[in-house]
Amino acid sequence: MAAQIDSGYRQFGLGKITRRLVSYALFEGRPHTTKGQWFNPVVFTLLRTLKVIPGNPRITSPIFITGLGRSGTTILGLLFSLHRDVGFLNEPKAIWSLVNEHSDVCGDYLCSGGHFRLSPTEATEQQIQSAHRMFSRYLRFTGSTRLIDKYPELIFRIDYLLKIFPDARVIFISRNGPDAVASIELWSRRLGIAKAGGRTEDWWGRNDLKWTYLREQLLQEDSRWQSLREVATQDLDHLNRAAIEWIISMQEGLKQLKSHPEAVCRLEYEKLVNDPQQEIARLLEYCHLSPDAAVFDYANKSLYPRPHNTWPQLLPPHRGAV
């Protein structure tokens, strides 16, 4: 589905569809596992133009959806995109690569120098200005007043993010481990692409770049991951890789929740699908967004509980960590 627009979404009218399509086509960029990458030069030309136009526009209270992919991050963004005030960008890594060249850990646009973590000292005045220019002009272009940026890996960059947007609201989504791990493995197997020369393009980045960065950066920084480091080889299977990413991402989210209780809010995916009305109302209040019937209506049509998976057969260090 282009721009994640399904039949239920189309029922909310041409205006909502147009805003979503414009966001998708002109601002998000096409990452390494998607079609239409030939259009990226057009996207980058537009973004670079927005970045260099003089002025110091500022956006207020942007909202960021973080955590781990395959945990409800996309559907939450789509729900919010139906709000009258919201412009939703689904993983706008093209924009972020122009803000900070080290932000790309998947090799979508830059195939070297990616960092999972970005420190607040890296948020220079130029980067702050660039981010505000591009995001604020996106909002103006789409007739929106509030930004929602879904980018799961930002959970590892909260201090950096708050340096750029001090009044940001961050939603950290958590999901049952077996379900998240199974979903990642299925996604990578279904949408992964095998290239000539043994290269791959899947969940783990262009030619395993994301997995390489995760092993060399996140697993090396904390003594808690000693047992995981021992099994996190370059040829580790997707299920065990996904379990490692889930463990690290969930621990990071809980850490940031404790460090920034005013800025970070936790959403449990299971609560969202079991009681969407209550959870959506809670999130709208947290984000200082007024109630909007379209958001609740789409939630009722799109969210429903599903049977849970059980943990697959994992290597011993994973079993101890989970």
N, C-alpha and C positions, 0 to 999 in steps of 0.2 A: 504494500500500500504506500503510495507516494505521500510523504510527510506524515505517515501514520494515521491518515484519515480513513476511517472505515464508514460503513453505512450509517451507523449510529451517530457518528460525528457530523455527517452531512446533513442530518435533520435539523441542525442548529443554524442553518442559513448560510447564504453566500458570503456575508461579511466575515464570519468566523473562519470559513474555509479559505477565503482570500488571504487573510492575515496569516494563517498557518502556512499556506503555500509560499507566500512571500518570504517568511522567516526561513523556511526550508530551502528555497531555491537560491536566494540572494545573500544569505547571511551565515548559514551553518557550515557550508562547505561539504564536500563529499569525501568521507574517510576511506581507508584502504580496502575495506571489504564491500564497498557499495558500487553500484553502477553510476554512471554520469560524472566520473572524475574528470572527464574532458572539459567540464564546465567550470572547474576550479579556478582557472585563470581569470574568468569573468568575476567570480566572487572575490578573489583577492584584489583585483583592480578596484572594485567598489570599496572594499574595506580599507585599502591603503588610501583611497581618496578621502574617506570619512576620517581617517586617522590624521591626515595632514592639513585638513581645512582649519584655518585659524579659529581660535575661540577656546573657552574653558567651560563647556557645559558640564553639569553635574547631575547624576541621578541619585535619587534618595531611596533608601531601604530596598535594595535589590534582594531577591530571594534566590538561594542556591540549593539545588537538590543534590545531595551527595550520598556516599555510602559504598555500595557495591552494585555493579550492573546486574541485571536479571533479578532485581529485588523489588520491582515496582516503581523504579525511578521514572520510566517513560510514561506509564499510565498516569502517574501523579502529575507529571508535567502537562500531559494532554488535558487532564481534568482542569487544571488551573488555566490552560490556554483558552478555555471557554469563558473565563471571567471577563467582564466588560473592560476592565482596566489593564489586563495582562498581555504582555508580549512574551511568548515562550520560545526559547531557543534550545533545541535538543543537541547537547554536546557541541557547542560552537567552538571547536578546537581551532578552527581557522582564525577566529578573532584572537583567541588566547595565544596562538603562535606568533601573532603580530605584536602582542603585548610583551611576551617574554619568550625568547627563542628556546628556552630550556623546558617549556611546559609540555612539549609533545613527547609522551612516553610510548606511543604506539607506532610512531613512524608514519603517521597519516600525511604529514606535510614536511617534516624534517627528520632525517634518518640518523641523526647523531646528536649527542649532547643533551638528551632528555633527563630530567630529574623528577622523581616522584615528589620530593620535598622541595619547596621554595620557601626561603626564610623571609621575614618581613624586611630585613635589610636589603633584599634584592628588589623591593618595590620602590624603585626610584621615582622621582617626580615625573620623569618622562613616561614611565610605565603607567603611573597613576593617571596622567593626562590622557594617554592613548586609550586606556580602558574606558574612561568616562566619555571620551569623544565618540568612540565606536558604539558603545552600548546606548548612550543617550540619543545618538542620531538614529540608531535602529528603532528606538521607541518612537521617536518623532515620525520616522518613515512609515511605521505601521499604525500610527494613531493610538499608541498605548502610553500608559503612565507608569506602569510597574513592570520591572524585568523579572522573569524567572529563567534561570540558567540551570539546566540539568547537566551536571558534569561530575560523575561519581568520584573520580580521582581527586577532586578538590578537597576531599576529607583529609588528605595528607598535607594540605596547604592552608589551613584555616587562619593561622597568624598572618600569612602573606595576604590572604584574601581580605582580612579585616583591616590591614594597613591601607589597602586600596579603597575599600568600602567600609568605613568604620561602623555604619549603621546597618550592615547587611543582616539578613535573617538566613540562617542555615538550617536546612532540614536534613537530618541524618536518618536514612531508612535502613532498618535492619530486617532480616528475613531468616526464617528457620534454615539452618545450615544444610541439611540434606536436600531441601528444595532448591536453594540457591545454587548449590554445587551441581546438581543434576541439570538445572537449566543452563548453566554456563557450558557444561560439557556438550549438551544437545545443540546449543547455539553454534559453538565452534565447529562441531562435526557437520552441521547442516549448512552453514554459511561460509565455512572456511574454503579457501581457494588454494589449490596446489599449482605452483608456477614452475616454469622450466628451470632446470638446474637444481631441483630439490628445494626451492624456496617456498615458503608458505605465507599466506595472509589470512589470519584468523583472529580469534579472541586475544591471542597472545602477541599481537602486533605484526607489523610487516617483518617477515623472516625472524619471528620470535623475539623481537626487540623489547616488547613489554615484559616478557618473562625474564629476559636477560637483565633489564634494569631492576626488576623486583628482586631477583636473586642477589645482584651485586650491591644494591642500595638498601632496600627495606630489611632484608634478612640479615644483613651484616651489622646493622646499627644497634641491635638489642640482644642482650645475652639470653633472653627468653627463647629466642628462635634457634638456639644452638642445635637442638635435635632436628629441627626442620631443615636447617642448612645441610645436614648430613645426607638428606635424601633428595634435596632440591637440585637434581642434576639437569643438564640441558635437555635430556631426552625423557624426562619424567612425563607420564601420561597425563591427559587433560583432567581427569577426575581428581587426581592428587594435587595437581597444580591449582585447580579451582578451590580445593579445600584449604590450601595454604593461603590463597588470596582472601578467602572468606575469613579465616582466622585473623589475619593481619588487619583487614579492613574493619571488622567488627571491634577489635581491640582498640584501634585508632579512634573509631567513632565514640566509643565509651569514654576514652581518654579526653577527647575534645568536648564532650558533653559535660564532663566534670570541670575542665579548664575554663570553659566559656558558657556557663549556664544561662546567661542572658541572650547569647547570640545563637546557640545551637539547640535545636529541638529534635527529639527523637520520635520517629514514627515507626511503629511495628507493622510490617506488611500484613500480618495475620489479623491484626485489629482493624486495619483499613478494609479488608475484604469482608470481614464479619460484621462490622458496624460502620459502613461508609458515612452515614449521616453524621454520627457523633465525631468521627475522626476528621472529616472534612471541615466541620464547623470549628473544631479545635484549631486546626491549622490556619483557617482563614482568620480567626481571631489573633493567633500568634503573629501572622504576617501583616496584620492591620489591613486586611482586605474585607470589604463589606460582603455580606451574603449575596450570592448570585444563584438563581434557580437553575441556570444552565449547568453549573458545576455539579449540583446535587443530582439533577436528572440524569446526566451522563454517568455519574458514579453508580446510580441504581441500575443502569442498563449494562454497565461494563464490568462491575466488580462482583465476584461471587466466590465463596469458599471452594477450595479444591482439595482432593485427597492429598495427604502428606506423603512424601517419600521417606524411606528409612536410609540411614547412612550406608553408602556403598562400602565395599571392602577396600579399606585404605591402608596405607603403610603405617606401621606402629607409631611413629612420632605424631602423626595426625590424630590418631585415636587418643593419645594422651592429651593433646592440646584442645580437642573439642569436648 
